Amino acid sequence: MCPRFVKLWNFWYFCNEKRTNMTNKSTKSVIIAIATIFAALTGCKKDESFSSFMFETTSVDFEWGQTKEIAFTTNKIGGFTTPTAPSGWTCVRSGNKVIITSPEESASATLMGSVSMTAHGDEGATLTSTIKVAIRIAEEIVRPANSYIVAQPDKRYKFNALRRGGESAETITGAVSATRLWSTSKNAIVNVSLENGYVYFATGADAVFGDANAVLAILDKDGKALWSWHIWAVTEDPTANPDIVGDYKVMNRNLGAFTSSDATPEDVARSFGLYYQWGRKDPFVGPGVWNSTSPRTLYSNSGGVMSHTFKVSDAEIGTVDWAVANPNTFIAGADKGEGSSDFGWLDFPNDQLWVDPVTGAKTIYDPCPDGWRVAPSDIWSDFIAGAIDDPAAFNVDGEYQYGWQFVNGESTIFYPAAGRRSFSPTLAKPEDNFTNVVNDANGVGYPVGFYWSSDSPRVYSLAFSRDHINPGGATPRPTPETSAAGGFPLRCVAI
């Protein structure tokens, strides 16, 4: 027995014997229960001698006539009952798994229900575990990209898992499973699986759907990520009603954002979207509130709280292949000297990450949805008509608070001042890693904005504050202010 439990029991039993008004049996039972709770709270380990039985998942989606194997774990189990399934479904046990088959397509078929099985423990305990099963035919997302927009709750989707993003015909080999690497919601994107060369996933019901970002990945037999995709769950279509800037149709919000409004601080936080290192396809989350230096909460595939990890670039880590295999790792920059990607995440320059500099075509690393690409820097050229630090030259509408309403022609386009994820090896960490969200360390002042462009071989960015607008700062050798390792928001433009 756990020693802490014994000590607590002795203490409570002593108190009980000393108190004449606590001698009845029911009171002793209460004391035992309280001692048990205290034992759990003070660190007693689970007694491995108890029986246990549990399926590895609580819900599974099926196509018509599909068979799936679901594993379960046991400890000290003496036997099982025959599993039960909904009418028209079959379920048999085979070792430490059940094999479930959904019915063939029929108007009278049972579309959902539960599979249950009971195990008999060594101590005579009866343990039942249940899986919710449902037929949900997946809608195929046909066009390949690295980001997919989903706008319907309680729906199942699939996309080709063997093609890299963008227009590439390159195939991926060696995938054995798929998972949700992270999500900003526990239940908005669920039931991720790899089946017959497709990644399947489902959106949650109305009550849990919307305003969520997630990254899904396919893994090899060793658990290494072979490719990953951003899922953008929104209740309204972010590609509708684009802003017109010169000759470009510009998405009306940042990539991964849920609004373009600056009405309140809460709206502004929802307008930040996701943050990207220049040239990488995989996103990182923004702060939880508009003036915070800490990122919002993330959830793993199992629903546990997690965070992005961080590494400092070196010859091994600072490569495209390493970045692809580690989509949850922010690569902090390091000063590598003249002729290298100074303060960048890449160990050596690569000019063809988001756009081919010769053809201008979107590459397989572009993070925007199908039909869209990372904006080139020339969309910002009309945001200013003079010196970058002359407020009289700013083409803006209204006062600066959470960002600028830039003027283009007869309309405006809002760019929130979302700060950036720090590129610094000393500042890039799971917590408190956002800089320039406000101007000083005390959280007082005005926020600052940074946005990447797709341009190469030079890396251009938009940088602005209340007193400064630089629409296309060139960084052929990145500086600390616009290091390619910095995490900036993005705007996508229509192709």
C-alpha positions in Angstrom: 0.0 0.0 0.0 1.2 3.6 -0.7 3.1 4.8 2.4 1.5 8.2 2.3 -1.9 6.6 2.3 -0.9 4.5 5.4 0.2 7.7 7.3 -2.9 9.6 6.4 -5.1 6.6 7.4 -3.3 6.3 10.8 -3.7 10.0 11.4 -7.4 10.0 10.6 -8.0 6.8 12.5 -6.3 8.2 15.6 -8.5 11.3 15.4 -11.6 9.2 15.0 -10.8 7.1 18.1 -10.2 10.2 20.1 -13.6 11.8 19.2 -16.5 10.2 20.9 -19.0 11.7 18.4 -17.2 10.0 15.4 -17.6 6.3 16.3 -20.3 5.3 13.9 -19.5 3.2 10.8 -20.7 5.8 8.3 -18.4 8.5 9.7 -15.4 6.1 9.4 -16.3 5.5 5.8 -16.2 9.2 5.2 -12.7 9.4 6.8 -11.5 6.6 4.6 -12.7 8.3 1.5 -11.1 11.6 2.6 -7.8 9.8 3.3 -7.9 8.2 -0.2 -8.4 11.6 -1.8 -5.5 13.1 0.2 -3.3 10.2 -0.8 -4.0 10.8 -4.5 -3.3 14.5 -4.2 0.0 14.0 -2.3 1.6 11.9 -5.0 0.7 8.2 -4.5 1.3 6.3 -7.7 -1.4 4.3 -9.4 -1.6 0.7 -8.1 -0.6 -1.4 -11.1 -2.4 -4.4 -9.6 -5.8 -3.1 -10.6 -7.5 -4.2 -13.8 -8.0 -1.8 -16.6 -9.4 -1.8 -20.2 -9.7 1.0 -22.6 -10.0 1.6 -26.4 -7.3 3.8 -27.9 -9.9 6.3 -29.2 -13.4 7.3 -28.4 -14.9 8.0 -31.9 -14.2 6.7 -35.4 -15.6 7.9 -38.8 -16.3 5.4 -41.6 -17.1 5.4 -45.3 -19.7 2.9 -46.6 -18.6 -0.7 -46.2 -15.2 0.2 -44.6 -13.3 -1.9 -42.2 -11.1 -0.5 -39.5 -9.0 -2.0 -36.6 -9.1 -0.3 -33.2 -6.6 -1.2 -30.6 -7.2 -1.3 -26.8 -5.0 -1.6 -23.8 -5.6 -4.0 -20.9 -4.1 -4.9 -17.5 -5.0 -8.0 -15.5 -8.0 -8.9 -17.6 -9.4 -12.4 -17.5 -11.7 -12.4 -20.5 -14.1 -10.4 -22.7 -17.7 -10.5 -23.7 -18.6 -10.4 -27.4 -18.6 -6.8 -28.6 -21.8 -5.2 -29.6 -22.4 -2.9 -32.6 -25.2 -0.9 -34.2 -27.6 -2.7 -36.5 -26.0 -3.6 -39.8 -22.5 -3.1 -38.4 -20.1 -5.9 -37.5 -17.5 -6.0 -34.8 -15.2 -8.9 -33.8 -12.3 -9.0 -31.3 -8.9 -10.2 -32.5 -6.2 -10.1 -29.9 -5.9 -6.6 -28.4 -8.0 -4.9 -31.1 -11.5 -4.9 -32.5 -12.3 -5.1 -36.2 -15.3 -2.9 -37.1 -17.0 -2.9 -40.5 -19.6 -0.4 -41.5 -22.7 -1.4 -43.6 -22.8 -1.1 -47.4 -24.6 2.0 -48.7 -28.3 1.8 -48.1 -31.2 4.2 -47.4 -32.1 2.1 -44.4 -28.6 1.8 -43.0 -27.8 2.8 -39.4 -25.5 5.8 -39.8 -24.2 6.1 -36.3 -24.1 4.4 -32.9 -21.7 2.8 -30.5 -19.5 -0.3 -30.3 -19.1 -1.6 -26.8 -17.2 -4.4 -25.2 -16.9 -5.6 -21.6 -13.8 -7.1 -20.0 -13.7 -9.1 -16.8 -11.0 -8.1 -14.3 -9.0 -10.5 -12.1 -10.7 -9.2 -9.0 -14.2 -9.8 -10.4 -14.5 -6.2 -11.7 -16.6 -5.6 -14.9 -15.1 -2.9 -17.2 -16.8 -1.6 -20.3 -15.3 0.6 -23.0 -17.2 2.2 -25.8 -16.4 3.8 -29.2 -18.8 6.1 -31.1 -19.0 5.1 -34.8 -20.5 7.0 -37.6 -20.7 6.9 -41.4 -19.5 10.3 -42.7 -18.6 10.4 -46.3 -15.6 12.7 -46.7 -15.6 15.6 -49.2 -12.4 15.6 -51.2 -10.3 18.8 -51.3 -8.9 18.3 -54.8 -6.4 21.1 -55.4 -3.1 20.7 -53.6 -1.9 23.4 -51.2 -0.2 23.8 -47.8 -3.3 25.4 -46.3 -6.9 24.4 -46.5 -9.9 26.5 -45.5 -12.9 24.7 -43.9 -16.1 26.5 -43.0 -18.7 23.9 -42.2 -19.2 22.2 -38.8 -19.7 18.5 -38.3 -18.3 17.6 -41.7 -15.6 15.1 -42.9 -12.8 16.0 -45.4 -10.0 14.3 -47.2 -7.0 15.4 -49.3 -4.2 13.6 -51.1 -1.4 12.9 -48.7 1.1 11.9 -51.3 1.5 15.2 -53.0 3.5 18.2 -51.7 1.9 21.6 -51.5 1.4 24.1 -54.3 1.5 22.8 -57.9 4.1 20.2 -57.4 3.7 16.7 -58.8 6.3 15.4 -56.3 5.1 12.4 -54.4 5.7 11.5 -50.8 6.6 7.9 -49.8 6.9 6.1 -46.5 3.9 7.5 -44.7 2.3 5.1 -42.3 0.0 7.4 -40.2 -1.4 10.9 -39.8 -1.9 13.0 -36.7 -2.9 16.5 -35.5 0.4 18.1 -34.5 -1.3 21.0 -32.7 -4.6 23.0 -32.7 -5.9 26.1 -31.0 -9.0 24.2 -30.1 -9.5 20.8 -28.6 -12.4 19.8 -30.7 -12.7 21.9 -33.9 -10.5 19.6 -36.0 -10.7 15.9 -34.9 -10.5 12.3 -36.1 -7.3 12.6 -38.2 -6.2 9.5 -40.0 -4.3 8.3 -43.0 -6.2 5.9 -45.3 -5.4 4.7 -48.8 -3.1 7.7 -49.5 -5.5 10.3 -48.1 -5.4 12.4 -44.9 -8.9 12.4 -43.4 -10.2 14.8 -40.7 -13.5 16.0 -39.4 -14.7 19.3 -38.1 -16.5 19.5 -34.7 -20.2 20.2 -34.1 -21.5 23.8 -34.1 -20.8 24.3 -30.4 -17.0 23.7 -30.8 -16.4 24.7 -34.5 -14.9 27.8 -35.8 -12.1 30.2 -35.1 -9.4 27.5 -34.9 -6.1 26.8 -36.6 -4.5 23.3 -36.7 -1.6 21.6 -38.3 -1.9 18.0 -39.5 1.0 15.8 -40.5 1.8 12.5 -42.1 4.5 10.4 -40.3 6.8 7.6 -41.2 7.3 4.5 -39.2 9.7 6.3 -36.8 7.2 9.1 -36.2 9.1 11.6 -38.4 6.9 14.2 -40.1 7.1 13.8 -43.9 4.8 16.8 -44.8 2.3 18.9 -42.9 -0.7 21.1 -43.7 -2.4 24.0 -42.1 -6.2 23.7 -41.5 -8.0 27.0 -41.2 -11.4 26.6 -39.6 -13.5 29.7 -40.0 -17.2 30.6 -39.9 -16.9 33.0 -42.8 -15.0 32.7 -46.0 -11.7 34.7 -45.8 -11.4 34.6 -49.6 -14.7 36.4 -50.2 -14.7 40.2 -50.8 -11.0 40.6 -51.3 -9.4 44.1 -51.0 -8.2 45.7 -54.2 -4.7 47.1 -54.0 -3.4 48.3 -57.4 -3.6 45.3 -59.7 -3.8 42.8 -56.8 -6.8 41.1 -55.1 -5.6 40.9 -51.5 -7.2 38.5 -48.9 -9.2 40.6 -46.5 -7.4 39.4 -43.5 -4.1 37.9 -42.4 -3.4 34.2 -43.1 -5.0 32.3 -40.2 -7.0 35.2 -38.9 -10.7 35.2 -38.0 -11.6 38.8 -38.7 -10.2 42.0 -40.2 -11.8 44.2 -37.7 -10.1 46.7 -35.3 -13.2 47.6 -33.4 -12.0 46.2 -30.1 -8.8 44.8 -28.6 -10.4 41.3 -28.8 -11.2 41.8 -32.5 -7.6 42.9 -33.1 -6.2 39.8 -31.4 -8.4 37.7 -33.7 -7.1 39.6 -36.7 -3.4 38.8 -36.1 -3.5 35.4 -37.7 -0.5 33.1 -37.8 3.2 33.9 -37.8 5.7 32.5 -40.4 9.5 32.5 -40.7 10.5 33.7 -44.2 10.4 30.8 -46.6 8.8 28.2 -44.3 5.4 26.7 -45.1 4.4 25.9 -41.5 2.8 28.4 -39.1 3.2 29.3 -35.5 0.5 30.8 -33.3 0.2 34.4 -32.2 -0.4 35.9 -28.8 -3.5 35.2 -26.9 -4.5 38.9 -26.5 -3.6 41.9 -28.5 -0.8 43.4 -26.2 0.5 40.1 -24.8 4.1 38.7 -25.2 2.9 35.2 -24.6 1.4 32.8 -27.2 -2.1 31.4 -27.0 -2.7 27.9 -25.7 -2.2 24.9 -28.0 -3.6 21.4 -27.8 -2.0 18.2 -28.9 -3.8 15.4 -30.8 -4.9 13.9 -27.5 -6.2 17.2 -26.2 -3.4 18.0 -23.8 -1.9 21.5 -23.5 1.4 21.9 -25.4 3.6 24.6 -27.0 5.9 25.1 -30.0 9.5 24.0 -29.5 12.6 26.1 -30.3 16.1 25.3 -31.7 18.9 27.6 -32.7 20.0 27.3 -36.3 23.2 25.4 -37.2 24.5 23.4 -40.1 22.1 20.5 -39.4 19.0 22.4 -38.2 19.2 25.3 -40.7 18.0 23.4 -43.7 14.8 23.1 -45.6 14.6 19.3 -45.0 15.0 19.7 -41.3 12.3 22.4 -41.2 9.9 20.2 -43.1 10.5 17.3 -40.7 10.1 19.6 -37.7 7.0 21.8 -38.4 6.4 22.5 -34.8 9.9 23.8 -34.1 10.7 27.5 -34.4 14.3 27.9 -35.7 16.0 30.8 -33.9 18.5 32.7 -36.0 22.3 32.9 -35.4 24.8 35.4 -36.7 26.8 33.4 -39.2 28.8 36.2 -40.8 29.1 37.8 -44.2 27.9 35.7 -47.1 25.4 33.6 -45.0 21.8 34.1 -43.9 22.9 36.4 -41.1 20.4 36.0 -38.2 18.3 33.8 -40.5 17.0 30.3 -39.8 18.7 28.9 -43.0 22.3 27.9 -42.7 22.8 29.0 -46.4 20.7 31.3 -48.7 17.9 29.8 -50.7 16.2 32.1 -53.1 13.4 29.8 -54.2 11.3 29.1 -51.2 8.0 31.0 -51.6 8.4 32.0 -55.2 10.5 31.1 -58.2 12.5 34.3 -58.8 12.6 33.6 -62.6 9.0 32.6 -63.3 7.3 34.2 -60.4 5.4 30.9 -59.8 4.2 29.8 -56.4 6.4 27.1 -54.9 5.7 24.0 -52.9 6.6 25.9 -49.7 4.1 28.7 -50.2 1.8 28.6 -47.1 -1.3 30.2 -48.8 -4.4 28.3 -49.8 -5.1 27.2 -53.3 -5.5 30.1 -55.7 -3.5 32.4 -53.5 0.2 33.1 -52.8 2.3 35.2 -50.4 2.1 38.9 -51.4 5.0 40.5 -53.3 6.3 43.7 -51.8 5.1 46.0 -54.5 1.5 45.8 -53.1 2.7 48.2 -50.4 4.2 50.9 -52.6 1.2 53.2 -52.4 1.0 53.1 -48.6 3.3 56.1 -48.4 4.1 59.0 -50.7 7.3 60.4 -49.4 9.8 59.8 -46.5 9.2 56.7 -44.4 9.2 58.7 -41.2 7.1 61.7 -42.4 3.5 61.3 -41.1 2.3 63.8 -43.7 3.4 61.3 -46.4 1.4 58.3 -44.9 -1.6 57.2 -47.1 -3.7 56.2 -44.1 -7.2 56.8 -42.8 -7.8 57.7 -39.2 -5.6 57.5 -36.2 -3.1 54.8 -35.3 -4.2 52.5 -32.5 -4.1 48.8 -33.3 -2.5 49.3 -36.8 -3.2 51.3 -39.9 -6.1 51.6 -42.3 -4.0 52.1 -45.4 -5.7 54.0 -48.3 -5.8 52.6 -51.8 -7.8 54.6 -54.2 -11.3 55.0 -52.8 -11.0 52.1 -50.3 -8.9 51.1 -47.3 -7.2 47.9 -46.1 -6.4 47.2 -42.5 -3.1 45.8 -41.4 -3.0 45.1 -37.7 0.1 45.9 -35.8 0.7 42.3 -34.7 4.4 42.5 -33.7 6.5 39.4 -34.4 7.9 36.2 -33.0 11.5 36.9 -31.9 14.3 35.5 -34.0 16.8 35.9 -31.2 18.4 32.7 -29.7 17.9 34.3 -26.2 14.3 35.5 -26.7 12.8 32.7 -28.9 11.2 30.4 -26.3 7.8 28.8 -25.6 6.7 31.8 -23.4 7.1 35.6 -23.6 8.6 35.4 -27.1 6.6 38.2 -28.9 8.4 41.5 -29.4 7.2 44.8 -30.6 3.6 44.1 -29.8 4.0 47.3 -27.8 6.9 49.8 -28.0 8.4 49.3 -24.6 9.0 46.6 -22.0 6.4 47.9 -19.7 3.6 47.3 -22.2 3.0 50.9 -22.7 3.0 52.6 -26.1 1.9 51.7 -29.6 2.2 48.3 -31.3 4.4 47.7 -34.3 3.6 45.7 -37.5 5.8 43.5 -39.6 4.8 41.5 -42.7 6.8 39.3 -45.0 6.7 39.4 -48.8 7.5 36.5 -51.1 10.3 38.4 -52.9 13.6 36.8 -53.4 16.6 36.7 -53.7 16.2 39.8 -51.5 13.8 39.4 -48.5 11.5 42.4 -48.4 9.1 43.2 -45.6 6.5 45.8 -44.6 7.4 47.5 -41.3 5.3 50.2 -39.6 4.6 52.0 -36.4 2.7 55.2 -35.5 5.7 57.2 -36.7 7.2 55.1 -39.4 6.1 53.2 -42.5 8.6 51.3 -44.6 6.7 49.5 -47.5 9.4 47.1 -48.7 12.5 47.3 -46.6 15.1 45.3 -48.5 17.3 42.8 -46.6 19.8 41.1 -49.0 21.7 40.3 -45.8 19.0 40.2 -43.1 19.4 42.6 -40.2 18.2 42.0 -36.7 15.2 44.2 -37.4 14.0 42.1 -40.3 15.8 38.8 -39.8 14.4 35.9 -41.9 14.2 33.9 -38.7 11.6 36.4 -37.3 8.0 35.2 -37.3 5.8 37.7 -39.2 2.1 37.6 -40.3 1.3 37.2 -44.0 -1.2 38.5 -46.5 -2.1 36.3 -49.4 -2.9 37.7 -52.9 -5.0 36.0 -55.6 -3.0 34.2 -58.3 
